[in-house]
Amino acid sequence: MATLEDYVARVEGTCGAEKDVIVVFKYEKKDEAIANIMKRAKMKNSIAGIIFELTFQDLSFRLYTSGKAIFRSIKDREELNRILASLLL
Amino acid sequence: MFEKSREKVAHFINARNSSEAIFVRGTTEAINLVAYSWGLNNLGAGDEVLVSLMEHHSNIVPWEITSKIKGFTIKYANVNSDGTLDYDDFESKFSSKTKIACLSHVSNVTGIINDVKRIAKAAHDYGALMLVDGAQSVPHLKVDVQDLDADFLAFSGHKMLGPTGIGVLYGKKDLLDKMSPFQGGGEMIKEVEFAQESGRCGISWNEPPWKFEAGTPNICGAVGLMEAVKYLEAIGMDDVLSHEKELTNYALERMKECSKVTLHGSSDLSIKCGIIPFSVQGLSSHDVALLCDNYGIMIRSGFHCAQPLHQQVFKLQSSARASFYIYNTTGEIDRFVEVLKEFEQL
């Protein structure tokens, strides 16, 4: 059974007052991660098919084909893991 | 090779003698060395340390930590809304209580070049020392410690084409002679003699710079830094600065074409190196950095380790920062601006 660790290489808290969270997907699993997320989240906008502005459970985030995603207004790591699990697994 | 490296970097900043160049891990360790080695022995209640609001955290935190230990006061000089130093405020904060003034030569957020020579003179007029954070100046312009009359200058190898984990603290010899060691271990001692009577070891210190270099040094790092210095010298620091100013001028002009981009800080090229802080309307700096990353363009986002400048002066939650060095081209700036324009679709 797949776990978050199969997809997520690391999570970085950003430096700045915004406290955004950047999720970096494992290179070898990034295409699969992006496909899973695109299936489950709703697309609001995209730039040239490489940057996607998405919403999921009232949460807005951006996904990049480079294998990174930036989440805003995440309360804590627990909430992030819950969202990622819903999007990826 | 290690001592040749020392001679090379000492000559690069026009130190009087290579013994005035101490190898450290980087600018942060260099400033910590001064805060602990000099500060703990020379500062106390009633004394004042003067810094500016534009400092990198590495020129704030060591002083805040040691002030808790020794009870001295830290005074922060204001920065104008365009990111330039408020010289009048800085100079007005000097008093007979001031023991050291600490100022970045070039801001790592705005690229603004501070007149550290002027502040050094003011410090010396009050009998205070002058520490210059040269992390962003030594790689980008000609720095002459004798001309600046800096008592201490700190800089890092990795910002000037050298390896990570190596940097330099320059200190005037008479100061280094009087200072206590920073860390204990091999190389920094002359003798460690066990006395039967006391059951303790009597220790005498080595001469500077070795007094401050406990343990096995980063030899590879020092040699790498020497090679980086040779490379920069071959180009010439005047040409390095001139190339950066040309790129900065070009980028400033081109970035004005982007309707959602706001530039922060002074654009006066006469006082600026190749750093441009900016924001994009409707996007956090991290969004901007990731968007650029997706196009193979690396910029930095966040506070850039200068939270007081962002919050107290610019009133920003963070900023994006484009920066240029000798390897960048106007073609890359064109590509960067094209990408910024794509953001306008969001």
Interface residues (C-beta under 8 A of the other chain):
Chain A: T14 C15 G16 A17 E18 D20 I22 N45 I47 A48 I50 I51 E53 R62 Y64 T65 S66 K68 I70 R72
Chain B: S284 S285 H286 D287 L290 L291 D293 N294 S301 G302 F303 H304 C305 H310 Q311 Q317 S318 E342 F343 Q345 L346
